[in-house]
């Protein structure tokens, strides 16, 4: 009866991250897709996709599979092409894609392969996953690949739609005389690629889990099972559930807890907030890892796998008093590190203009954090006294379709505008072809301290951002119009983010100082 009362309260009030025995799905109501999860001792580790954001390939740690803390990133920057520096194109929606994290002989390993030139994969390793990751090798491109260490010491990559290639035991490259084969043929019920490979070995059998798109159906998770790594493989649908009005849940992997129970972490597309992880039981039935509850559904509310651990926020406030940026921040593309500072003015993040551009999408040193559902709010305090003519600084609900609060310096006057901005990208190199900006409202500013606020509402498919400003951080004035946030896999391929920016359209040398970013979940 007690658990029933808790469940009813959770459903009634929409509570998530509940500090007691239960949690509510999505377990992470923010963009953290393509999860790969492992357990080492009593600790769980997860990696997800952040594409064009830097640093990239976030490593998260948890004690209970519910509360996740970012402990490191695999790399600070990618430098394969100038596009990572917003030169000669961009890498919006590319960069680091679906990765796998593994633990073998006392070391952690990560593999990922950017969906971009030069189409080569990365293998990184670390003894301490919270420390520095070292590049081991560059491999050929393996799409959505799963690194796998077998018991006999041989190493494989599963990738694409049922492809497998053997690597050298030191992971320095492909083994010349190793296994290189297609382990199954896609059956005619599937519509296009199966992808998002994640492989485990359990009780002597090999399990390959993949996302599937059946014809005239919802996305689902399928599993291919074999007694030998080379097959033959048999297939079973292990999850097919249109959860909570947002469609199918798929792509991720399964992991065991120290007590022997198994769980699955798989994501769901949730419109503008992004692709969000769901945590569910994994039940071994006739040797198959069946996901969800006894009826095969993702639970809306379930018991935490391990009790007694505190809530850990994924999006955080920041007063910029530390000597380093909090790990929750990521830059849009590679940052220009000589154009931002935490030390030039103590307690502030200084963002300097560094390149002449004419739109936000081409501007370096835009810094961002995720948004969270079902609703959240971010406030930025900005000192604009050192802006130059033509500078544009502000706060955005940032995506391929963005809503912006922009302080614009025109001559000796400053104006605050609320506008919408939509970018068109070329498919080949993601170069910016066009940016459509529509100004909704403008007010003249006379002071040098401005507070900017964005409220985001992702409940019931609303996906609305609302914009406010204040001169004293107490009295708030709504500006412009509500903005419909969007998720578009052809451009950014990620959820909308809070972003702070400053760029020059006429001359370099101006800067703004950010006193704080205050964040809160306003509805859970």
Backbone torsions as a table, in degrees:
resi	resn	phi	psi	omega
1	UNK	NA	-41.1	-179.1
2	UNK	-59.5	-44.9	-179.2
3	UNK	-65.6	-34.0	177.8
4	UNK	-65.3	-40.4	178.3
5	UNK	-63.7	-43.8	178.2
6	UNK	-60.1	-44.7	-179.7
7	UNK	-60.2	-44.0	-179.4
8	UNK	-64.7	-39.5	177.8
9	UNK	-64.2	-41.2	179.0
10	UNK	-63.2	-44.2	179.6
11	UNK	-65.9	-37.1	-177.1
12	UNK	-70.0	-44.1	-172.7
13	UNK	-101.9	-2.4	176.4
14	UNK	65.1	36.1	-175.3
15	UNK	-81.8	136.3	172.0
16	UNK	-130.8	164.8	-176.1
17	UNK	63.6	24.0	-178.0
18	UNK	-58.4	131.0	-170.7
19	UNK	-75.3	-0.9	-178.6
20	UNK	-92.5	-132.3	-170.6
21	UNK	-89.0	-15.0	-171.0
22	UNK	-121.9	166.6	171.1
23	UNK	-139.7	168.0	-177.6
24	UNK	-120.5	133.7	175.0
25	UNK	-78.0	142.9	3.3
26	UNK	-66.5	139.1	-178.8
27	UNK	-68.6	-33.1	167.7
28	UNK	-121.6	109.3	-177.3
29	UNK	-91.0	60.1	-179.3
30	UNK	-158.7	167.7	-175.8
31	UNK	-71.8	107.6	177.4
32	UNK	-151.4	68.8	-170.5
33	UNK	-86.1	174.5	171.3
34	UNK	58.3	43.1	-172.8
35	UNK	-68.5	142.4	166.6
36	UNK	-126.1	126.7	-171.2
37	UNK	-127.3	137.0	173.5
38	UNK	-134.2	165.2	171.7
39	UNK	-122.0	134.5	173.8
40	UNK	-127.5	108.2	-173.3
41	UNK	65.9	-124.9	179.5
42	UNK	-97.7	7.1	-176.0
43	UNK	-111.3	139.8	174.5
44	UNK	-104.4	143.7	178.5
45	UNK	-129.0	142.5	-177.3
46	UNK	-140.4	144.2	172.0
47	UNK	-123.7	146.5	177.3
48	UNK	-139.0	-178.8	-173.2
49	UNK	-95.9	133.9	172.4
50	UNK	-131.5	3.5	167.2
51	UNK	53.2	-108.0	-172.9
52	UNK	-85.8	4.0	-177.8
53	UNK	-91.1	144.9	-177.9
54	UNK	-130.7	140.5	-6.7
55	UNK	-62.6	163.6	-171.1
56	UNK	-126.9	170.0	-176.7
57	UNK	60.2	68.6	-176.9
58	UNK	-66.9	134.1	173.6
59	UNK	-100.9	121.9	-179.4
60	UNK	-114.5	149.5	-178.3
61	UNK	-127.4	144.7	-179.9
62	UNK	-147.5	153.0	172.8
63	UNK	-101.0	-15.8	-171.6
64	UNK	-134.3	5.8	-177.6
65	UNK	69.8	1.0	-178.3
66	UNK	-110.1	-49.3	-178.2
67	UNK	-100.5	119.3	-173.9
68	UNK	-119.2	133.8	178.4
69	UNK	-116.8	132.3	173.1
70	UNK	-72.6	122.9	-178.3
71	UNK	-110.7	-17.2	178.8
72	UNK	-172.9	175.0	168.3
73	UNK	-125.4	148.6	-178.3
74	UNK	-68.4	-37.1	-179.8
75	UNK	-140.7	155.0	176.2
76	UNK	-85.5	-40.3	-178.4
77	UNK	-146.7	159.2	166.7
78	UNK	-115.3	142.9	-171.9
79	UNK	-133.9	21.7	-178.1
80	UNK	-60.6	-36.5	-179.2
81	UNK	-138.9	160.7	174.9
82	UNK	-63.4	-16.5	-179.6
83	UNK	-59.3	-30.6	178.1
84	UNK	-65.5	-20.1	175.9
85	UNK	-98.5	14.2	-176.9
86	UNK	61.1	39.8	176.4
87	UNK	-123.4	135.4	179.3
88	UNK	59.3	25.5	-178.5
89	UNK	134.5	-170.9	179.1
90	UNK	-136.9	178.2	171.4
91	UNK	-124.1	31.4	177.2
92	UNK	-55.4	127.2	179.0
93	UNK	75.9	6.4	179.5
94	UNK	-118.5	-127.9	-179.8
95	UNK	59.4	-142.6	-175.4
96	UNK	-72.0	116.0	177.8
97	UNK	-104.2	-169.1	-174.7
98	UNK	-42.4	126.4	-172.6
99	UNK	-119.9	169.5	170.0
100	UNK	-131.8	142.2	176.4
101	UNK	-116.6	136.8	-178.1
102	UNK	-140.6	159.4	176.0
103	UNK	-125.4	127.8	-175.5
104	UNK	-151.2	124.7	176.2
105	UNK	50.2	46.0	173.8
106	UNK	83.4	5.9	179.1
107	UNK	-128.3	149.7	172.6
108	UNK	-94.7	143.0	178.5
109	UNK	-131.2	144.5	174.7
110	UNK	-129.9	137.3	171.7
111	UNK	-124.9	136.8	168.8
112	UNK	-152.3	160.2	-178.4
113	UNK	-138.5	109.5	179.3
114	UNK	-61.3	141.1	177.7
115	UNK	-84.9	63.0	-173.7
116	UNK	-166.2	168.6	177.0
117	UNK	-59.5	142.6	3.1
118	UNK	-90.0	21.5	178.9
119	UNK	56.8	56.9	176.2
120	UNK	-132.0	143.9	-179.5
121	UNK	-86.4	168.1	178.1
122	UNK	-121.9	136.6	168.5
123	UNK	-117.7	122.1	176.8
124	UNK	-118.8	156.6	175.6
125	UNK	-141.7	159.3	177.3
126	UNK	-156.1	143.0	171.5
127	UNK	-80.9	-39.4	175.6
128	UNK	-112.3	112.8	-176.6
129	UNK	-65.8	-16.8	176.1
130	UNK	-88.5	-4.2	-179.2
131	UNK	-101.3	-148.8	-176.1
132	UNK	-84.6	134.2	175.3
133	UNK	-95.4	136.6	-177.4
134	UNK	-108.8	137.8	176.7
135	UNK	-71.7	125.3	178.8
136	UNK	-92.2	-47.9	-176.8
137	UNK	-166.3	166.7	169.0
138	UNK	-111.8	133.1	-177.3
139	UNK	-117.6	173.0	167.3
140	UNK	-59.5	166.4	180.0
141	UNK	-72.5	125.1	174.8
142	UNK	-125.7	112.9	-172.7
143	UNK	-73.3	130.5	176.0
144	UNK	46.5	54.6	-166.4
145	UNK	-89.8	151.2	174.9
146	UNK	-116.5	117.0	174.5
147	UNK	-76.3	138.5	-176.6
148	UNK	-142.5	123.8	174.8
149	UNK	-100.4	118.9	179.6
150	UNK	-86.8	166.4	-176.4
151	UNK	-65.3	-24.7	-177.9
152	UNK	-87.7	7.7	178.2
153	UNK	89.7	-5.4	178.3
154	UNK	-81.8	152.0	-173.4
155	UNK	-124.8	137.1	-175.7
156	UNK	-133.2	159.5	170.3
157	UNK	-122.1	123.6	170.8
158	UNK	-100.8	134.8	-173.0
159	UNK	-160.3	173.7	177.5
160	UNK	55.9	-143.5	178.5
161	UNK	-106.3	82.1	175.5
162	UNK	81.2	28.9	178.5
163	UNK	-103.8	147.1	-179.7
164	UNK	-142.2	134.6	178.3
165	UNK	-133.5	138.9	178.2
166	UNK	-88.2	138.1	176.3
167	UNK	-103.4	161.5	171.7
168	UNK	-62.7	151.7	-175.3
169	UNK	-63.7	-24.9	177.1
170	UNK	-91.4	6.7	177.7
171	UNK	62.3	23.9	-179.2
172	UNK	-81.6	-8.7	179.0
173	UNK	164.1	-171.0	179.0
174	UNK	-73.2	136.5	177.0
175	UNK	-72.8	119.9	-172.5
176	UNK	-57.4	-39.7	-178.2
177	UNK	-107.2	20.4	-176.8
178	UNK	-84.8	-179.4	179.3
179	UNK	-68.0	134.0	177.2
180	UNK	-149.6	100.7	-168.1
181	UNK	-156.0	166.9	169.9
182	UNK	-99.6	122.0	-171.7
183	UNK	-92.0	-13.4	172.7
184	UNK	-157.2	160.4	174.4
185	UNK	-103.8	134.6	179.0
186	UNK	-62.6	130.3	-178.7
187	UNK	-81.6	159.9	-171.6
188	UNK	-68.5	-9.2	178.2
189	UNK	-77.3	-15.5	-176.5
190	UNK	-88.1	143.3	-178.4
191	UNK	-106.5	94.5	177.8
192	UNK	86.1	-152.2	-172.8
193	UNK	-67.5	147.2	156.4
194	UNK	-102.0	135.4	-173.9
195	UNK	-149.0	-175.7	-178.5
196	UNK	71.5	43.1	-176.1
197	UNK	-61.1	135.1	168.9
198	UNK	-142.3	129.1	-172.3
199	UNK	-121.6	137.1	170.2
200	UNK	-134.3	165.2	171.5
201	UNK	-119.4	130.9	-175.4
202	UNK	-143.9	125.1	-179.7
203	UNK	50.9	40.6	175.0
204	UNK	82.5	-3.0	179.9
205	UNK	-107.7	154.2	178.6
206	UNK	-101.2	132.6	-178.0
207	UNK	-125.6	119.6	176.3
208	UNK	-109.8	116.2	180.0
209	UNK	-105.3	136.9	-174.6
210	UNK	-146.9	154.2	171.8
211	UNK	-78.7	143.5	-175.9
212	UNK	-134.4	144.3	177.1
213	UNK	-121.4	90.0	-179.9
214	UNK	-70.0	150.5	179.0
215	UNK	-61.1	128.9	177.9
216	UNK	62.0	26.0	179.3
217	UNK	-132.9	-176.1	178.5
218	UNK	-92.7	160.2	176.2
219	UNK	-62.2	147.2	-174.8
220	UNK	-150.2	171.2	176.5
221	UNK	-108.9	131.0	177.3
222	UNK	-117.3	158.9	178.8
223	UNK	-130.7	134.8	173.0
224	UNK	-109.7	131.2	-173.0
225	UNK	-126.0	141.6	178.8
226	UNK	-151.1	155.5	175.5
227	UNK	-82.6	-26.8	176.1
228	UNK	-120.2	149.3	-175.6
229	UNK	-63.4	-26.9	179.4
230	UNK	-87.5	-0.5	177.7
231	UNK	97.3	-173.3	8.3
232	UNK	-75.3	151.9	-178.4
233	UNK	-106.2	139.7	172.3
234	UNK	-112.3	155.2	-170.6
235	UNK	-117.8	146.7	173.1
236	UNK	-148.8	140.5	172.0
237	UNK	-77.3	123.6	-176.3
238	UNK	-109.0	-11.1	174.2
239	UNK	-157.6	128.4	175.3
240	UNK	-150.4	92.7	-171.5
241	UNK	-145.3	118.7	174.9
242	UNK	-83.4	88.1	-168.2
243	UNK	-82.4	124.7	164.9
244	UNK	57.8	38.3	174.3
245	UNK	72.4	6.1	-177.1
246	UNK	-107.9	7.3	176.5
247	UNK	93.0	-166.9	-170.4
248	UNK	-71.0	158.0	178.6
249	UNK	-117.1	125.0	-178.7
250	UNK	-167.9	163.0	180.0
251	UNK	79.8	115.5	-177.9
252	UNK	160.3	-151.5	175.4
253	UNK	-158.8	-179.0	-175.9
254	UNK	-113.7	156.7	-177.3
255	UNK	-152.7	148.0	178.1
256	UNK	-96.8	148.5	175.3
257	UNK	-90.9	164.6	180.0
258	UNK	-58.2	-26.1	-179.3
259	UNK	-84.9	3.0	176.7
260	UNK	96.0	-10.9	176.0
261	UNK	-75.9	153.0	-178.2
262	UNK	-114.7	151.0	-179.1
263	UNK	-140.4	154.6	175.4
264	UNK	-116.4	141.1	174.9
265	UNK	-122.3	109.7	-175.9
266	UNK	-136.8	150.3	-172.5
267	UNK	-104.3	164.4	178.4
268	UNK	-133.2	139.6	172.8
269	UNK	-70.6	124.5	180.0
270	UNK	-124.1	48.2	175.5
271	UNK	57.3	-135.0	-166.5
272	UNK	-67.8	-23.3	178.9
273	UNK	-73.9	-19.4	175.3
274	UNK	113.8	-156.4	-177.4
275	UNK	-104.7	116.1	-164.5
276	UNK	-114.7	138.0	-178.2
277	UNK	-74.2	141.9	172.8
278	UNK	-117.4	137.7	176.7
279	UNK	-109.6	134.9	-174.3
280	UNK	-149.9	161.3	173.8
281	UNK	-67.6	152.5	169.9
282	UNK	-121.1	119.7	-176.4
283	UNK	-110.0	124.3	177.6
284	UNK	-81.6	112.3	-177.5
285	UNK	-123.6	114.5	-178.9
286	UNK	53.0	37.8	177.2
287	UNK	80.5	11.5	178.3
288	UNK	-114.8	140.0	178.6
289	UNK	-84.5	88.0	-177.3
290	UNK	-82.9	130.2	-172.7
291	UNK	-98.0	150.0	178.0
292	UNK	95.6	-170.7	179.9
293	UNK	-78.6	-168.6	-176.6
294	UNK	-61.7	-24.0	178.0
295	UNK	-95.0	3.1	178.9
296	UNK	80.7	21.4	180.0
297	UNK	-106.2	148.3	173.4
298	UNK	-70.4	125.1	-179.7
299	UNK	-69.4	137.5	172.9
300	UNK	-72.2	-40.2	176.9
301	UNK	-132.8	134.3	176.8
302	UNK	-149.2	166.7	178.0
303	UNK	-68.3	144.0	172.5
304	UNK	-64.8	139.0	179.6
305	UNK	-58.3	-36.4	-179.8
306	UNK	-134.5	131.0	-173.3
307	UNK	-92.2	157.0	165.4
308	UNK	99.9	7.7	-177.9
309	UNK	-107.6	144.4	-174.7
310	UNK	-75.4	162.3	175.2
311	UNK	-66.1	141.8	179.3
312	UNK	-125.6	114.0	-177.0
313	UNK	-74.0	143.0	175.6
314	UNK	-92.9	-29.0	175.3
315	UNK	-112.9	133.7	-170.6
316	UNK	-134.4	154.0	168.5
317	UNK	-73.8	161.8	-179.1
318	UNK	-151.9	127.7	174.9
319	UNK	-99.5	2.8	175.3
320	UNK	57.8	34.1	176.6
321	UNK	-91.6	-10.1	-179.7
322	UNK	-82.9	163.6	179.3
323	UNK	-79.9	-16.2	177.7
324	UNK	-127.1	153.8	174.1
325	UNK	-65.6	144.9	173.1
326	UNK	-63.3	147.0	-176.5
327	UNK	-64.8	-14.3	-179.3
328	UNK	-72.7	-16.9	-180.0
329	UNK	-85.2	144.9	170.5
330	UNK	-138.7	145.6	177.7
331	UNK	-87.7	150.6	171.8
332	UNK	-80.2	108.7	-172.5
333	UNK	65.6	-177.5	-178.7
334	UNK	-62.7	132.8	177.4
335	UNK	-77.2	159.6	168.0
336	UNK	-99.4	101.0	-166.9
337	UNK	-71.2	-16.1	175.6
338	UNK	-86.4	4.2	-177.8
339	UNK	-117.3	17.4	169.4
340	UNK	-145.5	157.0	-175.1
341	UNK	-157.2	144.1	168.8
342	UNK	-106.1	-3.4	-173.5
343	UNK	-111.5	-21.3	-176.0
344	UNK	-67.1	-27.7	170.9
345	UNK	-138.1	110.2	-173.8
346	UNK	-58.1	132.9	178.5
347	UNK	84.0	8.5	-178.9
348	UNK	-133.2	150.3	166.5
349	UNK	-95.5	116.6	178.6
350	UNK	-95.6	124.8	175.6
351	UNK	-112.4	116.6	-177.7
352	UNK	-101.6	145.6	171.9
353	UNK	-70.2	146.4	-171.2
354	UNK	-145.0	-9.5	-178.6
355	UNK	-155.5	140.4	179.5
356	UNK	-82.5	115.7	178.9
357	UNK	-136.6	169.3	-178.3
358	UNK	-118.8	9.7	177.9
359	UNK	-159.7	162.1	-176.6
360	UNK	-63.2	-35.7	-174.0
361	UNK	-68.6	-21.0	178.2
362	UNK	-98.6	0.7	-171.6
363	UNK	-88.3	122.9	172.7
364	UNK	-69.4	164.9	172.4
365	UNK	62.2	37.7	165.4
366	UNK	-88.4	126.0	-174.1
367	UNK	-110.8	142.7	-169.1
368	UNK	-148.2	158.9	167.5
369	UNK	-133.7	163.4	178.7
370	UNK	-65.1	160.2	161.1
371	UNK	-100.0	158.7	-179.8
372	UNK	-129.2	151.3	173.6
373	UNK	-94.2	165.2	3.0
374	UNK	-82.7	-17.1	176.3
375	UNK	-155.0	148.8	-178.6
376	UNK	-153.2	169.1	-177.2
377	UNK	-146.0	138.4	176.5
378	UNK	-127.7	139.9	179.0
379	UNK	-126.8	134.0	177.2
380	UNK	-119.9	134.5	171.3
381	UNK	-104.5	125.4	-171.5
382	UNK	-131.1	128.7	172.3
383	UNK	-93.6	115.3	-172.7
384	UNK	-108.4	17.2	-172.5
385	UNK	-69.9	-17.2	-176.3
386	UNK	-111.8	25.6	173.1
387	UNK	-75.3	154.3	176.9
388	UNK	-112.9	163.9	177.3
389	UNK	-53.5	127.4	-179.9
390	UNK	93.1	-7.2	179.4
391	UNK	-74.3	149.1	178.4
392	UNK	-133.9	118.4	-178.9
393	UNK	-133.6	150.9	178.8
394	UNK	170.0	-152.8	-169.1
395	UNK	-138.7	135.2	-171.8
396	UNK	-138.1	149.3	159.0
397	UNK	-88.5	97.3	-160.2
398	UNK	-99.4	124.7	174.5
399	UNK	-167.1	-168.6	175.0
400	UNK	-59.5	-35.7	166.4
401	UNK	-106.5	117.3	-174.9
402	UNK	-121.0	148.8	167.3
403	UNK	-110.3	132.9	-170.4
404	UNK	-127.6	139.7	162.2
405	UNK	-105.9	112.2	-172.8
406	UNK	-122.9	127.5	168.3
407	UNK	-89.6	120.9	-175.7
408	UNK	-115.4	126.8	177.5
409	UNK	-95.6	116.5	178.1
410	UNK	-122.6	106.5	-174.1
411	UNK	64.8	-122.4	178.5
412	UNK	-99.4	5.9	-176.5
413	UNK	-111.4	149.7	176.2
414	UNK	-118.9	140.1	179.1
415	UNK	-129.1	145.9	170.2
416	UNK	-104.0	127.0	178.2
417	UNK	-122.1	149.6	164.9
418	UNK	-110.2	127.7	-177.1
419	UNK	-143.8	166.4	170.6
420	UNK	-112.2	148.7	-176.9
421	UNK	-140.7	126.6	-177.7
422	UNK	-126.5	125.5	-176.6
423	UNK	-102.9	143.5	171.7
424	UNK	-113.3	126.8	-176.0
425	UNK	-115.5	144.5	174.9
426	UNK	-76.3	137.7	-175.6
427	UNK	-63.5	-39.0	-170.2
428	UNK	-66.2	-47.3	-176.0
429	UNK	-129.5	11.7	-179.7
430	UNK	56.9	25.8	175.9
431	UNK	-65.1	147.3	-180.0
432	UNK	-77.3	115.6	179.3
433	UNK	-91.1	-37.8	-174.5
434	UNK	-162.0	144.8	172.8
435	UNK	-129.3	118.6	177.9
436	UNK	-96.0	115.4	-179.6
437	UNK	-113.1	130.2	177.7
438	UNK	-124.4	114.9	178.8
439	UNK	-81.5	129.3	-178.0
440	UNK	-99.3	-32.6	180.0
441	UNK	-161.5	150.5	-179.4
442	UNK	-140.7	137.5	174.5
443	UNK	-134.1	144.6	177.8
444	UNK	-82.5	141.4	179.0
445	UNK	-108.0	140.8	178.2
446	UNK	-113.7	-20.7	179.0
447	UNK	-96.9	179.4	-177.6
448	UNK	-113.8	-0.4	175.1
449	UNK	-117.4	126.1	-178.8
450	UNK	-132.1	141.9	176.8
451	UNK	-112.7	128.5	-177.1
452	UNK	-120.1	136.7	-176.2
453	UNK	-133.6	138.9	173.2
454	UNK	-127.3	124.6	173.2
455	UNK	-104.0	132.7	-178.7
456	UNK	-120.1	130.1	-178.8
457	UNK	-121.9	108.8	179.9
458	UNK	-104.3	10.9	-175.8
459	UNK	-73.3	141.0	172.5
460	UNK	49.1	43.4	175.7
461	UNK	66.0	18.0	-178.7
462	UNK	-68.0	-52.4	177.3
463	UNK	54.9	48.1	-177.4
464	UNK	-108.1	135.8	170.9
465	UNK	-110.1	136.1	179.5
466	UNK	-123.1	142.7	-166.9
467	UNK	-120.6	138.6	-177.7
468	UNK	-140.8	159.3	169.9
469	UNK	-139.5	161.3	179.4
470	UNK	-149.0	152.9	175.7
471	UNK	-102.7	-7.1	-177.3
472	UNK	-136.6	3.1	-178.5
473	UNK	66.3	18.3	176.7
474	UNK	-126.4	-48.7	-178.3
475	UNK	-98.1	116.5	-173.2
476	UNK	-106.1	138.0	-179.4
477	UNK	-118.9	123.9	177.0
478	UNK	-71.8	141.7	-178.9
479	UNK	-134.1	141.7	177.4
480	UNK	71.9	-149.5	-175.6
481	UNK	-122.7	160.2	171.6
482	UNK	-61.6	143.8	-175.1
483	UNK	-117.1	129.0	178.0
484	UNK	-84.3	108.3	178.8
485	UNK	-75.9	151.4	-175.5
486	UNK	-137.7	152.6	170.2
487	UNK	-110.3	129.1	-177.3
488	UNK	-137.4	109.1	-176.7
489	UNK	-70.4	-14.4	179.9
490	UNK	-82.6	-13.2	-179.1
491	UNK	-118.3	-89.7	-176.0
492	UNK	-80.2	-34.5	179.9
493	UNK	60.2	34.3	176.3
494	UNK	-152.0	168.9	-179.6
495	UNK	-71.8	160.0	177.9
496	UNK	-66.5	142.1	-175.8
497	UNK	-126.9	152.0	165.0
498	UNK	-70.3	130.9	-178.6
499	UNK	-138.2	136.3	176.4
500	UNK	-110.3	132.1	-172.0
501	UNK	-139.9	160.7	172.8
502	UNK	-158.8	121.1	178.3
503	UNK	-144.9	161.2	-177.1
504	UNK	-108.3	136.9	174.7
505	UNK	-106.1	-10.9	-177.2
506	UNK	-125.6	-50.2	-175.9
507	UNK	-150.0	142.5	178.5
508	UNK	-77.2	164.6	173.2
509	UNK	119.4	-17.4	177.1
510	UNK	-79.4	164.6	175.8
511	UNK	-155.9	160.5	172.2
512	UNK	-126.9	154.0	178.8
513	UNK	-115.8	124.9	180.0
514	UNK	-97.2	117.3	-178.1
515	UNK	-78.6	-43.6	179.9
516	UNK	-160.2	159.1	166.5
517	UNK	-122.7	114.4	178.1
518	UNK	-104.2	129.7	-175.0
519	UNK	-128.6	145.2	172.0
520	UNK	-153.4	147.1	167.8
521	UNK	-80.4	123.8	-176.8
522	UNK	-100.3	-15.4	172.2
523	UNK	-151.8	133.1	-174.2
524	UNK	-109.8	NA	NA
